[in-house]
């Protein structure tokens, strides 16, 4: 018997062209009731729409995998993963660490696969992909040929799907810390305890872009995490670099990364501090910098918290503008999909107005190419960045 879903007629059941999500309220009938299994989806008048997996517990109840009436088996998933890998091999250069699969952007909603040298770290976010886990791990072994595979399915979104947190080695136990290279810089990635899968791969293009502006400048890297912007700045000739982050463990790893790159404490230092408080103290003490990087974690958990997040973005950007010398450079980012690009720009302009500063946009940035943006799926564009001259 075919697993079949019928959508409501009219506006209630209408689907967005090219978008793989179908919400609970759009569904008229689903039979049989087999959460996580593959279903064929039809309009109210019987037109075939596509195939995807179904989870009635989730508000996004169907995530389409294909718009063709084709078999969803191991061969299907292997083709998709191989296509994603070939895309990265075409465009991602000068690094041995990149995202292989980016969920909806690679037509594999609910699956994240990152490659760090000879280790693969993956996340499963949905029940439908959870049901295919063993099959997916087999494909990763065949297509990516890693020494080790680590599952880090610790996203809070799993709870919305009725899933528990999973962190484990798949097969033999690998090493917790992996060394990677990126544009002449080297980093140690803690794939077990680090945030997300261990490293912010989506900021690769931004880190490379910073190198054009950092030479000879006094650089402050806020929310430095494990020191990536700070280290790239120092390697390209910044006169002095300070990285700050609230987490002691990340600061310690940042210091290890600096040593790994042969950078002395005379050139680059790291300090554990609350960024909001540190920016106020720099202003009070008249400390000045030539380049400030603001790469905070997402301030937005859901739509209800957008207003508070905007206040946070304005605060840090306003404080950063105050401590920049004339003609200084501000590199500022938001990684929240709820904050649209123009809204983020407006926050920056509000901060500039309040501090009586002029700004010029030198460069607009987004996530790196291994996190491709699908224009039919607006949610795939989440990282926004601006490099500004402030005077």
N, C-alpha and C positions, 0 to 999 in steps of 0.2 A: 504493500500500500504506500502510495506517495505521501510524503510529508508535505502538506499544502497549506498555504496562508492566503486568505482572500482579504483584500483591503476594502474599506468603505468607498462608496461612490462619491463623486463631487469633490468639493474642496477639502473635506475631512480626510479623504484618503489619498490626496494628491502627493506625489513624490517629487523631490527636486531633481532635475536632470543632472546625472553624473554624481549625485551624492549617495553614499551607500547606507545612510541611516534611515530606518523606518521606526517611528515611535509607536508606543503602545496604543495611543488613541487612534491611530490610523487603521488598526487591525479590526476587521469585522469578524473573522473566523480563523482559527488555527486548529488543525487536526492532523494526526493525533497530538496529544500533549507530550512532547518529547524535548524538554529543555536542553539546549546545547547542540542539538542535531541540525543537519542541513535540511532546509525547506525550500520548495519552489514557491515563489510569490507571484500572485496574479491580481490584476485590477478587478473591480467589481463586475466588469463586463467580460471577464475571462481572458484578458490580454496578458501574456507572460511578461513579467518585469525582470526577474532575475532569480538567482539562488544565493542563499546566505544562511547563517546560523541564527537560531532563535533562542531568546531567553525572556520568558514572561516576567521575571523578577526585575528586569532592568527597564528603565523608562525608554531607552533605545532598545527596543525589543528585537529588531532584526538588523544585522549588519551584512550587507550584500557583499559577496565575494566575486560574483560574475553577473553579467547581463546576458549571458548565453545559456542555452539549455544544454549544459555539459556536465560530465561526471566530475564530482569533487572527490578526488582520491589522492593517493600519494604522488602520482604523476603530476596532478594539477598543482599541488603545493611546491613540488620540486621545480617546476617550470617558473613559478612566480619568484621563488627565492633565487634561482639562477639568473632570471632577468634583472632582479634588483642588484645582484652582485656585479653583473656586466655593466650596469649603469655606473656603479661606483668606480669600477676599473677604468672606465672611459674618462671620468671627470676628477677623481680624487687623486692628487699627486703629493709627493714629498711627505708622506706620513705612512705609518703602519697601523694606524688606529682610526677607525671610521664606523659609522652606522651602516649596516648591511641592509636591514629592513626597518622601515619607518611606517609601520601600521597602515593606516588608510592611504597614505601617499604611494605605497607599493602594492595596493589592492590586497593587503593582508591585514585587515582591521583587527586590532587586539594583540598584535605581535611586534615586539621590538627585539632586534638582534644587533649587538655591537661587537666589533672585532678589535681586540687589543693585542697586537703582535700575534702570537700563536695561541691566544686564549679567546674564547667566545663567551660573552655574557648575554643572556636573553631574559626578557620579561614577557609574561603572558598576562593580559589585562582583562580578558573576557572568558566566559564559560565556554563559548564555542571553540576558542583556541585551546582552552584547557583540555577539552575532549580529544584534541589532536596532538597533545604534547609529545607523546612517545614517537609518533610519526615525524613530527617536526624535528625532534632531536636527531633522529636517524638521518634526516635530510641535511641538517647542519654538519654532521660528521662526514657525509659524502661530499657535499659541495664546498665546505669551508676548510675541511681537513685540519681542525685545531688539535693541539695537544690536550687541551682541557676545555670543558664546557661547564659554566656555572649558571644556575638559574637564580635570578634575583627578582622574583615576582612579589615585590613588597609595596606596590602602589596601593594607596587608599581606595582607588577606584575598583579594586577587586571585591571589596565588601559590598559595593552596589550590585555586583554580579553574583553575590552569595558565595564568594570564594575566600579561602583563608590565605594568609601570607605564607610564601614558600621561599626559603633561601637554602640552596643545597648544590653540591657538586653532582653532575650527571656523569657517572662513571668514576674514573680514578680521581682522587683529590689533587688539585693543582696548587699553585702558589697564590697567596693572598695578594701580593704586590707584584705588579707587572710593569716592566719598563717599556715606554713607548717613545717614538720620535715624531717631531712635527716641525717642519720648516727650520731645521737646524737646532731646535731646542729638544731637550729630553725631559721626560716626566715619569715619576713613579705613580702608578694608579693602584689604589686600594679597591679592588673589585668587590670585596666582601663587606667592608665597613663604610666605604665611600658613598657619597650622595648619588642618587640615581644608579647608573651602572658603574660609577667610579670616576668619570671625568666628563666635563662639559664639551663633548665633541661638536655640538652645534655652534660653538663660538670660534671654531678654527679660523674662518675667514676674517672675523673681527680681530683676532689676535695678530694675524698677518698684517691687517690694515693698520694697526696701531704702530707697527714698526716704522711706517713712513713719517710718523709725527713725534716719536719719542727721543730721537737722537739729540744729545746735548741738553735735555730737559730734566728738571726735577719732577719726578713722577710719583703720584699717590694712587695706589690701586686699592679701591674700597671693595669690600666683600671679596677679597682676593682668593678665597677658597684654598686651593693648593698652590697658588702663586703663578698661574699661567700668564696672565697679562703682565705682571711684574717682571717675570723672567724674560719674556720676549722683549720687553722694553729695555731691560738691562743689557741683553745680548746685542741689541742694535745701537748701543752707545748712549743710553740715558746717563746723565751725570750722577744722579742718585735716585734710588727707588725705595719707597716704603709701601709695604703691603699690610693691610689690616683686615681682620676677620674676627668674629666673636668666638669661634670654635678653636680651642687649644689644639685639638688633634689635627685639624687642618693646617694650622700655623706650623706645627712641627713637621708635617709632610712638605709644606712649602719650603721650609729651611733645608730639608733633605734634597728637594728638587733644585734649589739654588746651588748646593754643593755639587750635585750631579752635573751641573752645567759649568762648574769651575768658577762660580761667582762668589767673591769674598763679601764679608759683612760690611766692608767699606763701600761697596757698590750697591748692595741690596740688603734691606733688613725687613723683618716681619714682626708684627706685634698683635697680640690678642686684645681686641677692644671692640666695644659697641660702636658701630660706624656712626650712628646718629650723634652719640655723645662725643666721639672723637672729632667729628667735623665742627661741632660747636667749640670745642677746646682749641682747635687750630685757629678758628676765627678770633677767639678771645686773646690768644697768645700772639696774634699777627703772623702766624706761620703762613708761608706762601709757596705755591707750586706752579709749575708751568703746564702740567698735564694731569688731569684727574680722571680716573676711570671709575664709573659707577655701574657695576654689574650685579645688582641685588638678586636674591631669590625672589620667586613670585610673591607679591604681596596680596594676590587675589586668590581666594579659595573657591568662590562662586560669585554669581552676579550680585548678590546682596552685599558683598564686601568691596565692590568697585570704588564706591565713593571714598571709603577710608583709605584704600590703596592709592588713589590719586593724591590724597593729602600726603601720604608717605613719599611718593615719587617727587612731589613738589618740594617737600622739606629737604630731601637729600640734594636735589639739583640746585636749590636756592643756596644751601650751605656751601656746596662745591663751587658755585660761581663766586661767592664771597672770598674764597681763599685762592682764587686764580689770579696770577699777575696779569697785567694788561696784555692782551693778545694771547692769553693762555688757551689751551685746548681742553675741551670737555668731551669725553667719550661716554655716552650714557645709554643704558639699555633697559628694556622691559621684556621679560620672558613670559608674560601672561597673555593667553589668547583672548581674554576678556577686555584687554586694553588695546583698542584699535590704533593704528599708526597715527592718524590725524589727532586722535584724542591725546596720545602720548606727546605729540608735538605741541599741542595746546598747553599741556602742563609745563613743558619746558619754557614756552613763551611767557606763561604767567610768572614763573620763577624769575625770568629775565626782567620782566616789567617791574616786579617788586624790588629787585636789586639794582634797578636802573642800568642794566647792561644791554649792550647790543650783541647779537649773535649772528653768525653766518654758518650755514650748513656746508661743511666740507665734504661729507660723505654720508650716505644712507646705507644701512647695513641690515641684513636679515640672517637667518640661520644658514649654515654652510650647506653645500650642495648634496651632502649625504643625508640631509633632511629635506628632501624635495618638496616644493610647494605645489599642490594641485589646485588650480584656480576654481575648479568645481566644488572644492571642499575648503571653505574659508578657514576652518579650524586648523588646517595644516600650516598656515602662516601664523606663528605665535611669537617669534623673536623679532623685536624691533630695536634698531640701534641708530644713533646719530653721533657723528663726530663734528663738533662745533668749535668755531673760534669765538671766544668771549672777550669783549672789549668794552 
